[in-house]
Every structure is written in C-alpha cells, then in structure tokens.
C-alpha cells in the first residue's frame, strides 16, 4: 500500500496536471542563430573553459568524421578503421566563432568529466579501450594544447557515469553501466573503489533507467544522488547513506528514461536558508523496450522540486507546457532555468524517440504563482534529439549542438539526420529592447588581484550602466560538463552584496561576499554576472581558492 504522503503527492500531481492543461502558458521571445552548418562532428559532450573556449567531442568508433586532423596526426588500430586521420573533438572559440580539431586517443563515447580547481578538464571513462581511461585538457590561448591520456586508470569501467568536483578539489566518479560503485580522482593511497548498493537497487531489468545519475554537492558537504525515481544523501567520506528521500512521483527520470536536473540557485543572504533540487522530464518504465518495437510512448511533462534541507522533504510537482524526454536544463545568470532540446515521445537510445520539442522553456523558480513560472520561448528549426548538448556562454547566450540518434553518422533516408551544426540561442534578456538595462563589467577587484578570491573575502565589481533602475544582483556560475541531458558540476550562487556606490553618472561599484566555504562553492573558475532588472552583463571570470 502506498504511504499517505506518497498518495497525497500523487493526488496533488493529478490536480495540478488538470489545471495545467486548461491554463494558457505565457509565450516569450528569444532568438536563434546558426553559427556553423557543420563543425565536422556531432556535439555529444561540451565543456566551457575560463578562456572562453568550448571543448566539444563525440565518439571515435563510428569511422571518419568530417573534420581532418593536422598533417601527420592519425589514430591507429581503431575499433572502426585501421587508420583514422579525422578528428572526433574540436575546440570552439566563442569570440571568433572558429574551431580547430583536437586529437583524442581512445573512445570517449558516453563519458563524463569535470573541471579541476586549476581550470583543466579531467575527463573519465568511455567505451571499450576508453572505459578505464583518465584524460586531461588544459586550456591555452595558442594552438598547442591538446588531449593528454594519463598513465593511471580508473579502477573499474565507467560508461554512462557522472562526475562532480569536491570541496577538496578531487573528483568523484559515480556509477556507469554495471558499475554499482564510486571512486575518486586522484586517489588516496588507501582508496580503490566503493560499492554503492543504491545504484544496484535502482536498476530496472532490461532498461536500467539509472545511468548518468544526477549529482549535486550540497552546502553541508554531502552529495545528493538521484537515479531512476529515488534519491539519497551520500556521505562519500564515510561511504554512508545518511538519508533516503521520498521517490519522485510519475515517470522514470534517468537514462534511458532521460530527464534532467539542477540544484536551484543558492542565495547567500549571507547564509543559505534552503537548498532545493529540481528534476524535469523523463519517460515511463517500459518506454525504451516499446520504442525498440516502433511504439513511442508520450514522455513526461512533470517537474518535481525537493527542498532537501526540510526536516521531512516532499516533492512538489509542477507541469511543463509539453511532454519532454532528453531535455537539457541550464541555470541562467538571472537565476532562472532554461530547458532546451529533447523529444515528446520515446526515450534516449538509437532511434528511440520522435516528435522533437523545438521550443525552449524559461522557468522562474522565485515566481510565487506556479501558473506563471513557465514561459514558452521561440522555437529552433533544428531537431535536437539523442546525443545533443547545450551550455551557457560567457555573454549569456546558450550554445546548442549535436543530435545523432543513429549508430553511425547518417544524413539521408532517415527521419532525423545526424546534426553537425552549432547554433546559439539568445534568451529574451538579450533582446535589443533591453540594451539600455544591460550592465557592462569594467573590473573586478579582489584583495590580491582581479582574478583570484579566497573564501569569505570581499571583492568589488565596477560596472557601467546607461540607466540604473532599481537594485542589481550579482550571480556566480560554475561552467558545467554537459552530456546526455545532464550538466555536471553546474551550480549558481546569488552573492550577498555588502555595499554599493555610484562612482560617476554611468559607473557603479558593488562589494560582495565571496562564498564562505568550499562546500558552498568548490575551488575553481566561475563566471560572475551583474544582473540589472533581469538583464545580465557579460561575465567576468574569477578563480576561487
């Protein structure tokens, strides 16, 4: 028999859904721009660096891509062909809208990653020869930096795993196909691998529905882990589950019944009062096996919000204006959430979804009236289904790419061809009618230099603004590693403003508190935005250590 609390949640969800179907959702704007019709590869994984370049990569086992490696560089004894002189990874330069090919050695298909405290990408796992590998990429401003494969391997294979940077600067790598465990990089001498029974318990026979688990580092230093419909609070230092949260009502939420998740913005006032996790989209159990028979089941339209700091947390259910599986959820500098990409029916997997969802959604968590939280934005013309990605750019746009629901690159004779394009979506706050409201950061001044800030210190931001109309906020965003509808390591902090002053007619300065601890903001690079009346500046990069 269902518990009374679960029964209440289901009744509430059905009631809200009935209201939602009868409520006319607001429609907003936003504009799309195709940046490149082809970058030579399909963007399955993305990572933004602090030098405003984006690592993009696919997989290596399908044969040649459509972009050539520099002369003399080839991969040999590949899984697909004996010699491959094409690139399966590129580095995209945001400012110049150009890209260059990179050389990745082993198969990075369905892998995971995170930036370390120095801003280098630590990239883990993959398929076959790549499933135990650890690779690094350190960003540079010349043409010399490239992938490096490390001699040390992961303890077990990691394929469809999730990573998160920890307060001590190390990475935790959780799960993967038939990998019911987690491990760390780099390892301590006494460490190997830690069995995590929760991952075994959340595996559905024949479908799994627990891959790419959602990870969120909470301000208490523990790790929120979500898989399938369940979630726990993990003390990874003691290998102990501290509590289990109620299951989310409705559909399955993890790969291949792929939804997405964010930890909603942390507001430092100066203390954090509440921490909330949001999960949206997904698919019914059995949808993956039905798709293999050509039957595509409607995806989930529901979102759940769980205040994990409550004594007895319960999921509060809301409903998107449309069904969605494989959505990408990103935190915007304004502390809103944008949801892009995905399909209306089916699941993740080869040719397992139909009815692309072309309209992004803008979600305002702080809006008190739930009927006004979702806004339907202008659609793209390019379907983005399985193996598509999105990431926030320093100027507030969203970089969107990928979509390859086929075993190989397939451009003809299929309903949804492989996509090699890149496009950018400009949310409504970048509309020309808001240009007079947009701040421009002139400088960041910390106690020692303009780039590095220590925990708990004050630092100042000087910015220009044509016309100050009300208060400004300052937000701090961690760049995420995005793949398979999950932006790993994503977090947004609304900083506490200690003081503000007007320097001249169009120049202002605010002094803010840096995050208090490594638990609140793990060490590394962050984008800092000044937001005025819902319109963000371009970011300034800072490093917190």
GIDALIN-V688795 format. One record per backbone hydrogen bond with DSSP energy under -1.0 kcal/mol. CO is the residue of the C=O (numbers start at 1). NH is the residue of the N-H. E is the energy in kcal/mol with one decimal. If there is no record, write none. Layout:
co->(CO	CO)
nh->(NH	NH)
e->(E	E)
//
This chain:
co->(3	4	5	6	7	8	9	10	11	12	13	14	15	16	17	20	26	29	31	33	36	40	42	45	46	47	49	52	53	54	55	56	57	67	70	75	81	82	84	85	88	89	90	91	92	93	98	100	107	108	110	112	114	116	120	121	122	123	124	127	128	130	131	132	133	134	135	136	137	148	158	159	160	162	164	166	170	171	172	173	174	176	179	180	181	182	183	185	188	194	196	197	198	200	204	204	207	208	211	214	216	218	222	223	224	225	226	227	228	229	230	231	232	233	234	234	235	240	243	252	253	254	255	256	256	258	260	262	266	271	275	276	277	278	279	280	282	283	284	286	287	288	290	290	291	297	300	301	302	303	304	305	306	306	307	316	318	324	325	328	330	332	336	337	338	339	340	342	343	344	345	349	352	354	355	358	360	361	362	363	364	369	370	373	375	376	384	386	387	389	391	393	394	397	398	399	400	401	403	405	410	420	422	422	423	424	425	426	427	428	431	432	434	435	440	443	445	451	453	454	457	459	460	461	462	462	463	464	473	474	475	476	477	481	482	483	486	486	487	488	491	492	493	494	496	499	501	506	507	507	508	509	510	511	511	512	515	517	524	526	527	528	529	530	531	532	535	540	542	543	544)
nh->(7	8	9	10	11	12	13	14	15	16	17	18	19	20	21	23	376	378	426	424	422	66	44	57	482	55	52	94	49	92	47	90	45	87	73	84	78	77	75	69	58	102	56	100	54	97	93	91	127	111	160	124	122	119	116	137	114	135	112	130	131	133	158	154	125	150	123	148	121	136	126	177	212	174	172	169	166	185	164	183	162	179	181	196	175	194	173	171	191	182	199	201	202	203	207	208	209	204	255	226	224	221	218	234	216	232	214	230	253	248	227	245	225	242	223	236	240	235	233	283	259	257	211	258	348	326	280	278	494	269	308	264	306	262	304	260	300	252	287	290	291	292	293	295	294	346	324	320	281	318	279	316	277	308	310	305	303	282	343	340	338	335	332	363	330	361	328	357	325	299	354	352	347	345	344	380	377	339	375	337	367	372	373	364	362	28	342	404	403	401	399	396	539	393	425	391	423	389	419	351	418	39	35	36	400	33	398	31	430	431	434	435	437	438	464	462	460	543	545	457	514	512	445	510	442	443	508	440	531	495	529	493	527	488	46	486	483	488	490	481	478	266	476	268	513	511	509	465	503	504	463	501	461	498	499	459	456	521	544	542	477	540	475	537	473	535	532	528	526	453	524)
e->(-2.6	-2.4	-2.1	-2.2	-2.3	-2.7	-2.4	-2.3	-2.4	-2.6	-2.3	-2.1	-2.0	-2.9	-2.3	-1.4	-2.8	-2.5	-3.1	-2.8	-2.2	-2.5	-1.4	-1.7	-2.3	-3.1	-1.5	-1.9	-2.9	-3.1	-1.9	-2.9	-1.8	-2.9	-2.1	-3.2	-1.2	-2.2	-3.3	-2.4	-2.3	-3.0	-2.5	-1.6	-3.0	-1.5	-3.3	-2.4	-1.1	-1.2	-2.5	-2.8	-3.1	-1.9	-2.9	-1.6	-1.9	-3.1	-2.2	-2.8	-1.9	-1.1	-2.8	-3.5	-2.8	-2.6	-3.2	-2.2	-2.7	-2.8	-2.1	-3.3	-2.7	-3.2	-2.4	-2.3	-3.1	-2.3	-1.6	-1.9	-2.2	-2.1	-1.7	-2.6	-2.8	-2.8	-3.0	-3.4	-1.6	-1.9	-1.6	-2.5	-1.3	-1.1	-1.7	-3.2	-1.9	-2.4	-1.2	-2.3	-3.0	-2.5	-2.7	-3.3	-2.0	-2.3	-1.9	-2.3	-1.4	-2.4	-2.5	-2.4	-2.5	-2.9	-2.7	-1.1	-2.0	-3.2	-2.5	-1.4	-2.8	-1.7	-1.6	-2.0	-2.8	-3.1	-2.4	-3.1	-3.0	-1.4	-1.1	-2.4	-2.8	-2.1	-2.9	-2.3	-2.4	-2.1	-2.0	-2.0	-2.1	-1.3	-1.2	-2.4	-1.9	-3.0	-2.9	-3.7	-2.1	-2.9	-2.3	-2.6	-2.5	-1.2	-1.6	-2.0	-2.9	-1.8	-2.4	-2.4	-2.7	-2.4	-2.9	-3.4	-2.6	-2.2	-3.0	-2.6	-2.4	-2.7	-1.6	-1.6	-2.5	-1.7	-2.6	-1.8	-2.7	-2.4	-2.2	-2.8	-1.4	-2.3	-1.1	-1.7	-2.7	-2.7	-2.9	-2.9	-2.3	-2.0	-2.9	-2.0	-2.4	-2.9	-2.7	-2.0	-2.7	-2.7	-2.8	-2.0	-2.9	-2.2	-2.1	-1.9	-3.1	-2.0	-2.4	-1.9	-2.4	-2.1	-2.3	-1.4	-1.9	-1.1	-2.6	-2.4	-2.8	-4.0	-2.1	-1.6	-3.4	-2.9	-3.0	-2.2	-3.2	-1.7	-3.0	-2.0	-3.2	-2.4	-2.7	-2.6	-3.0	-2.7	-1.9	-1.7	-1.7	-1.1	-1.4	-1.9	-2.4	-2.7	-2.4	-2.6	-2.4	-2.7	-2.7	-2.3	-2.4	-1.7	-2.7	-2.6	-2.6	-2.5	-1.5	-2.2	-1.9	-1.7	-2.8	-2.3	-3.0	-2.1	-2.2	-2.2	-2.5	-1.5	-2.7	-2.7	-2.8	-2.8	-2.1)
//
